[in-house]
Amino acid sequence: TNAASWFLLLQQLTIIVIGLASFSNGQKIPFKVVLVGDSIAAGSGNRNEFGVADYVPPLGCNRSPSSWGYQYADSLRDEFEVTVVNRACTDAEIPSFAETPHQFRFYVYGDFSRIRCPLRDSFVGPTRTPEVFFEQISTLECGRFLELQIEGVDPTVDLVLATFGGNDAQFGESTGSCFLPLLQDASDCKESLEVAEQLIDNSTIADALRGMLRAARDKMTASGETVPYGKFVLVDYPYVPMDSDFELTNDEVTIQPALETRRIQLKAMALYQAVVDEINEETGIDFAYFFNKTKEVFEGHEVDPSIRRNPDGWMHEEEIPRVWDSFHPNRIGNANLAAALIEEGRFGAMGGAALRTITKTTTKQSAFDPVAWLGDAYAGVVGVPIQFTAEGSYDPLMVGIESYQWDVDGDERTFEYTTSEPTVSHVYTKPYNGFIYVKVSTSSGSSMARAFVSVESKR
């Protein structure tokens, strides 16, 4: 039994040493970004550099690999080894994240396939993807579904970017009846906006958001941890219409749909912030963020219902035949949303979530050596002092720790500071993503610990 225990310990130490070596030779820290949500997160409406809708499977999700989410992730590649996973899908509602698989609205591959479901593994066609599955709804109907988006989330994720809630508030119906010329109707517009506001006011959407964020938090928390290492960012929507007193009228109703839609969207914005604040207080850390600058970024570039076309628009207006792209950010809109997110930074995400299991490494040679401790991770910006603490270190002999030696650039060759106290402050002059080490020494021996540190450029 003792031999087996020592062998297991030796295996674990070997894995740790290999992990340390791999990031001391210039290899970049991994940074995993996951996109979840609806058509805005998927990239519906985006065009690549050739003006082509570059959507990738599964068919119907409208996922663009050059959308704002990918552009944001690309901005991190100079510092990190970035991986992007896109689980977002057009028409998705909040429950499709962790509760109810999203059912595709359209599934037309001939009457035979609609009557009898194809096998998931043998189905050949433009929708073939591991995420898609089929389920017999009735004798005459086969449903096509997307697995839960949360399946793309785990403790190795550093940052989740999401847009959710627009479909839950049925904004698709209101934008059609309020702003699409072929569908405009004052009565239908008024009714659909009243429904949207009711869903915001009666806590339906708030409850769904809470459930989604809690599910994400739990899925992103590693075994043995109490909080997640990664962050979850809810990205706000742009206003659909410009600030306009444009009117719709019929024999019964007169409504100003642009002003009413913007008012309701502002109410939703306040709801999102309140839910995020609540989840963070419940979690005990800033796990979730609400990026609330989208409306400001798009101001003046939204749909102009009074003239049908905004010459300076960053959103598709009435798109024929691609009606699903209407009211979605175009290529310029995607680029500007990405730029705003890039300017905001990393929302507290530091990268290296996949390395989480080795960030608590401590080297202790015997039972008489001190135990070094340096916490989990630190974050800061260039030019601003960061305080590191080894206050959790201790001496099992109770004699007392004599010195703390600090390697703040992670070169594992020199210690930049030696202190008698368990804290040190350091100012980085350039961005840094790597490890900091502390060596704790007593009269009987020494040990070392490390933690991950991420330093961003000044904004």
Secondary structure by P-SEA (a helix, b strand, c coil): caaaaaaaaaaaaaaaaaaaaaaaabbbbbbbbbbbcccccccccccccccccccccccccccccccaaaaaaaaaccccbbbbbbccccccccccccccccccccccccaaaaaccccccccccccccccbbbbbccccbbbbbbccccccccccccbbbbcccccccaaaaaaaaccccccccaaaaaaaaaaaaaaaaaaaaaaaaaaaaaaaaaaacccccccccbbbbbcccccccccccccccccccccaaaaaaaaaaaaaaaaaaaaaaaaaaaacccccccccccccccccccccccccccccccccccccccccccccccaaaaaaaaaaaaaacccccccccccccccbbbbbccccbbbbbbcccccccccbbbbbbcccccccccccccbbbbbcccccccccccccccbbbbbbccccbbbbbbbbbccccbbbbbbbbbbbccc
